[in-house]
């Protein structure tokens, strides 16, 4: 039982630090001090040290001997790799969501789209606001696919990309196009057309990839 509790504690510490990195609490090159984090979480240095080792395996932390642990961040290649995987998996998610989505979740997606359109009409584009609504749309779909594993993977990918692209600007044209694409995906899901939902979800991710590539080319 003792070992189980220690594993459970270590798992919670790992998840807390990991969420802090993905949510932007800890930024690239920040030092992650075992003592400081231990005090914050009310635990000893041992589970913190173990969590940092696990995070190093995930590529989120770099441990430099005799110096410390530092947030690694997400590289451009990581972002490109993630989008390649999202291209395949978001389609599968939309397909499964078509089969399992509830009326309440359909209403949530509709509300997110209406809010997005309202904000666009009201005062043009607010990058953070649009990004937040976009995230909410995808999170509802991840939940609706009813696959714990797929939802977990896609949620992580989404957080990774948000972390890496925090400073990215979204053009008004891209924002409007994204809302239209969300409406098309929702329509296909409402119509119970799983294949169309899958195709539209893939196209949506492809367009996001192309938009990011344009940004990189102009930087």
C-alpha positions in Angstrom: 0.0 0.0 0.0 2.9 2.3 0.8 4.4 1.9 -2.6 1.1 2.5 -4.2 0.7 5.8 -2.3 4.2 6.8 -3.3 3.4 6.0 -7.0 0.1 7.9 -6.7 1.9 10.9 -5.1 4.6 10.8 -7.8 2.0 10.7 -10.5 0.2 13.7 -9.1 3.5 15.7 -8.8 4.4 14.7 -12.4 1.0 15.8 -13.7 1.1 19.1 -11.8 4.5 20.1 -13.2 3.7 18.9 -16.6 0.5 20.9 -16.7 2.5 23.9 -15.5 4.8 23.6 -18.4 2.0 23.1 -21.0 -0.1 25.9 -19.6 2.7 28.4 -19.6 3.3 28.7 -15.8 6.9 27.5 -16.5 8.3 29.0 -19.7 11.2 27.8 -21.9 14.6 27.9 -20.1 13.0 28.4 -16.7 14.8 26.4 -14.0 12.7 23.9 -12.1 14.0 23.8 -8.6 13.3 20.7 -6.6 13.1 22.5 -3.3 10.9 25.3 -4.5 8.4 22.9 -6.3 8.4 20.6 -3.3 7.4 23.4 -1.0 4.7 24.6 -3.4 3.2 21.1 -3.6 3.9 20.1 0.0 6.0 17.1 -0.9 9.6 16.0 -0.4 12.3 16.4 -3.1 12.1 12.7 -4.0 8.8 12.7 -6.0 9.8 16.0 -7.6 13.1 14.6 -8.7 11.4 11.5 -10.2 8.8 13.7 -12.0 11.6 15.8 -13.5 13.2 12.6 -14.8 10.0 11.5 -16.4 9.5 14.9 -17.9 13.0 14.7 -19.4 11.9 11.4 -21.1 9.0 13.3 -22.6 11.3 16.0 -23.9 9.8 18.8 -21.8 12.7 19.1 -19.4 16.5 19.0 -19.8 18.5 17.9 -16.7 22.1 19.3 -16.7 24.2 17.4 -14.2 25.4 19.5 -11.2 23.4 22.4 -12.5 19.7 21.8 -12.5 16.5 21.0 -14.5 15.3 23.4 -17.2 12.1 23.7 -19.3 13.1 22.6 -22.8 10.1 24.0 -24.8 8.7 22.8 -28.1 10.8 23.1 -31.3 9.4 24.0 -34.8 10.0 20.3 -35.7 8.0 19.2 -32.7 5.1 21.4 -33.8 5.3 20.1 -37.4 5.4 16.5 -36.2 2.4 17.2 -33.9 0.4 18.6 -36.8 1.2 15.6 -39.0 -0.2 13.4 -36.2 -3.2 15.7 -35.6 -4.0 15.5 -39.3 -4.7 11.8 -38.9 -6.1 11.7 -35.4 -8.5 14.7 -35.5 -10.2 13.0 -38.5 -10.6 9.9 -36.5 -11.9 11.9 -33.5 -14.5 13.6 -35.6 -15.6 10.3 -37.1 -16.0 8.7 -33.6 -17.7 11.9 -32.2 -20.3 11.6 -35.0 -21.3 8.2 -33.6 -21.2 9.1 -29.8 -21.9 12.8 -29.4 -24.7 13.9 -27.2 -27.3 16.6 -27.8 -25.7 18.7 -25.0 -22.3 18.5 -26.7 -23.8 19.5 -30.1 -25.4 22.5 -28.3 -22.0 23.4 -26.8 -20.3 23.3 -30.3 -23.1 25.5 -31.7 -22.7 28.0 -28.8 -18.9 28.2 -29.4 -19.4 28.9 -33.1 -22.1 31.6 -32.3 -19.8 33.2 -29.8 -16.9 33.2 -32.3 -19.1 34.9 -34.9 -20.4 37.4 -32.4 -16.9 38.5 -31.4 -15.8 38.7 -35.0 -18.8 41.0 -35.9 -18.5 43.0 -32.7 -14.9 44.1 -32.9 -12.8 42.2 -35.3 -10.2 39.8 -34.1 -8.8 39.2 -30.6 -6.1 36.5 -31.0 -6.4 35.2 -27.4 -10.2 35.2 -27.5 -10.3 33.4 -30.9 -7.6 30.9 -29.7 -9.7 30.2 -26.5 -12.9 29.5 -28.4 -11.0 27.4 -30.9 -9.6 25.3 -28.0 -13.0 24.9 -26.5 -14.5 23.6 -29.8 -11.8 21.0 -30.1 -12.0 20.0 -26.5 -15.7 19.3 -26.8 -15.0 17.1 -29.8 -12.2 15.2 -28.0 -14.6 14.4 -25.2 -17.4 13.5 -27.6 -15.3 10.8 -29.4 -15.6 8.7 -26.2 -12.1 7.4 -26.4 -10.1 8.2 -23.3 -6.8 7.4 -25.0 -7.5 9.5 -28.2 -8.9 12.4 -26.1 -5.8 12.4 -23.9 -3.3 12.3 -26.8 -5.2 15.1 -28.8 -5.6 17.3 -25.6 -1.8 17.0 -25.0 -1.0 17.8 -28.7 -3.3 20.8 -28.5 -1.6 22.1 -25.3 1.8 21.6 -26.8 0.9 23.7 -29.9 -0.7 26.4 -27.8 2.4 26.5 -25.6 4.7 26.8 -28.7 2.6 29.3 -30.6 1.5 31.7 -27.8 2.9 34.7 -29.6 1.4 33.8 -33.0 -1.0 36.2 -34.6 -4.2 34.9 -36.3 -5.2 36.9 -39.3 -8.9 38.0 -39.5 -9.2 36.0 -42.8 -7.9 32.8 -41.2 -10.1 33.3 -38.1 -13.3 33.7 -40.3 -12.2 30.7 -42.4 -11.6 28.6 -39.2 -15.1 29.4 -38.0 -16.6 28.4 -41.3 -14.7 25.1 -41.1 -16.0 24.5 -37.6 -19.5 25.0 -38.9 -19.0 22.5 -41.7 -17.6 19.9 -39.2 -20.6 20.5 -36.9 -23.1 20.2 -39.8 -21.5 16.8 -40.9 -21.7 15.5 -37.3 -25.3 16.7 -36.9 -26.1 14.9 -40.2 -24.4 11.7 -38.9 -22.1 11.7 -41.8 -19.0 10.3 -40.2 -16.9 10.1 -43.3 -17.6 13.7 -44.2 -16.8 14.8 -40.6 -13.5 12.9 -40.8 -12.6 14.5 -44.1 -13.5 18.1 -43.0 -11.6 17.7 -39.7 -8.5 16.7 -41.6 -8.9 19.6 -44.0 -9.2 21.9 -41.1 -5.9 20.8 -39.6 -4.2 20.9 -43.0 -5.3 24.6 -43.3 -4.0 25.4 -39.8 -0.7 23.8 -40.8 -0.5 25.8 -44.0 -1.3 29.0 -42.1 1.5 28.4 -39.7 3.9 27.7 -42.6 3.0 31.1 -44.1 3.7 32.8 -40.7 7.1 31.0 -40.5 8.0 32.0 -44.1 7.3 35.7 -43.3 9.2 35.8 -40.0 
